[in-house]
Amino acid sequence: MTLTADTLIAYLRNDLNLEDDIAPETELFSSGLLDSVAMMTIIAFVEEQAGIEVRPADVTLENFDTVQAIVAYAHAEA
C-alpha cells in the first residue's frame, strides 16, 4: 500500500482523535500536539500502510514531526 498525506491526516483525526486542524506541514510533536505514545501508534500505522519497517534510528523529528515528513520518509524507504 501507499501512504498519502490524506490517509495519514484521516488516521490522526479518526484514530488518535486529534481535533486540531492538521496540514501537511503542521508540527505534530515539537509543538506538543502529540506525545511519544502517539508516536508509537503512528509508526505502526506507517509500517502497515507503507509496507516498511521503521528503524529506531530513523525515529527523529526530522522524519516524523510533520505529515509531510512522515510521508516523504515512508516513500524513501519503500
Sequence and secondary structure as in RCSB ss.txt:
>XXXX:A:sequence
MTLTADTLIAYLRNDLNLEDDIAPETELFSSGLLDSVAMMTIIAFVEEQAGIEVRPADVTLENFDTVQAIVAYAH
AEA
>XXXX:A:secstr
    HHHHHHHHHHTS   S   TT  SSTTSSS HHHHHHHHHHHHHHHT    GGG SHHHHSSHHHHHHHHH
HH 
